[in-house]
Amino acid sequence: MSFDPQAKELNSIIQLENPTVLKLLSNKGKSVFFPKLGILSQSAEAKGKEINATIGTALEDNGSPMVLESIDSLVLLKEKEGFSYASSYGREEIRSAWKNVLTKKNPSLDGKSFSLPVVTSALTHGLSMAGYLFINENDSIISPNYYWENYDLIFKHGYNGVIKTFPLFTSESGFNVEGLREKIYEGGIGKKIIILNFPNNPTGYTVTNNEARQIKDVLIEAADKGNEIVTFIDDAYFGLVFENGILKESIFSLLADAHKNILAIKFDGPTKEDYVWGFRVGFITFGTANGSEKLYRALEAKLAGAIRGNISNASNIAQSLLLFAYSSEKYQNEKNEKYQILKKRYQKLCEIINNHPEYKQFFTALPFNSGYFMCVKLLNSNTENVRKLLLDKYSTGIIAQGDIIRIAFSSLPFNTIEKLFNNLYCAARECSSKL
Ligand SMILES: Cc1ncc(COP(=O)(O)O)c(C=O)c1O
């Protein structure tokens, strides 16, 4: 495969700074670059000139962006904050603001080296960009068996990867660290792609502090043996942890400087953390042991190149709105209020399950302690039958996902939780008697 000289330059920086990272890149990842030559550099050179015919947006005769009054009247932001393009990397201000809050939200990141976050069109797009950069056809992606179903579309159908799963839970209802270890060693020493998602969709499980340390140890041991490991850390539901002793920081904090053979990649963003699902803004951040500025700049350039070739850049208006919110004094309190609402629902759910031992005849709850969801496993009925009966007879919607039922308590009004469980109990009992 012959590469553009600009890609070769980035590859040789990566090779010099950390050869493992170059090995981890997919063929597409090796070939991509953020163009320094061509349109972007020529536009940059023309900036401030008397006549500038390089800009590919429409400007008024006075140089301001052309906007339609019917749209502008809805938007309080200045034209440049909403209507023009953001950079493919994302706006500088939001990238640094997010980096600062990353350390506040994850105090043990303090003093560790990690990249400047790059803006994606929310996490889904970020995960897809990671597929672009790191997954070759037939590469295995190691994941717990309960994972967000969209990983199939992204990694399997999008990049022809193969998701290899291990049971998420041990028989003691903890995270199956041994299962992860076994999967890593399958197929001998080499490139390993792992995806971790806490709080997990669909189960609502976050590892304990102790389990997180064990995961780190397993990865370090595998890296010591010569495996090259890239760990995708899907932090979509970051911050929504409702119990003590559960990992409150991202596992990125533990892995970002774990080993030079481990590249940790954090996917996060305001879609769920700040309740702006439709804004479509997210971030990707890289971390590896002794990661140098040069290495991170090269990875950011690869990622920005992939973004430019896919969506060009993420929503500017959303980035601007978020920047305003992050500097508002009210922001943190408002966020805490929403957290408390979700936590109360979580506590109510735990209380209901504890108070109804009869449920155990028909279903049991999988371990959960965080996030948006919890799941139950039906003991003697079929999930799809129960789902249909709940819809038809009980006017109740849940998700049947294989052998489990997923309940999104994030979207359940507090006073409907009890009824939902009662309906589920009735439907499971009726379906089980039909078996
Ligand atoms: C585990 C997980 N990751 C990522 C996403 C996607 O988030 P976004 O809306 O930011 O693309 C979701 C959304 O449902 C999710 O459950």
The ligand as an SDF file (V2000), in Angstrom:
LIG
                    3D

 16 16  0  0  0  0  0  0  0  0999 V2000
  -23.0190    2.3670   25.3010 C   0  0  0  0  0  0  0  0  0  0  0  0
  -23.3510    3.4850   24.3730 C   0  0  0  0  0  0  0  0  0  0  0  0
  -22.3630    4.0770   23.6990 N   0  0  0  0  0  0  0  0  0  0  0  0
  -22.6060    5.0800   22.8450 C   0  0  0  0  0  0  0  0  0  0  0  0
  -23.8900    5.5440   22.6330 C   0  0  0  0  0  0  0  0  0  0  0  0
  -24.1070    6.6130   21.6280 C   0  0  0  0  0  0  0  0  0  0  0  0
  -24.1520    7.8620   22.1660 O   0  0  0  0  0  0  0  0  0  0  0  0
  -24.2750    9.1690   21.2700 P   0  0  0  0  0  0  0  0  0  0  0  0
  -25.6960    9.5900   21.3090 O   0  0  0  0  0  0  0  0  0  0  0  0
  -23.3680   10.1390   21.9530 O   0  0  0  0  0  0  0  0  0  0  0  0
  -23.8300    8.8400   19.8980 O   0  0  0  0  0  0  0  0  0  0  0  0
  -24.9530    4.9570   23.3120 C   0  0  0  0  0  0  0  0  0  0  0  0
  -26.3190    5.4380   23.0720 C   0  0  0  0  0  0  0  0  0  0  0  0
  -27.3030    4.8050   23.2530 O   0  0  0  0  0  0  0  0  0  0  0  0
  -24.6780    3.8980   24.1880 C   0  0  0  0  0  0  0  0  0  0  0  0
  -25.6570    3.2910   24.8650 O   0  0  0  0  0  0  0  0  0  0  0  0
  1  2  1  0
  2  3  1  0
  2 15  2  0
  3  4  2  0
  4  5  1  0
  5  6  1  0
  5 12  2  0
  6  7  1  0
  7  8  1  0
  8  9  2  0
  8 10  1  0
  8 11  1  0
 12 13  1  0
 12 15  1  0
 13 14  2  0
 15 16  1  0
M  END
$$$$
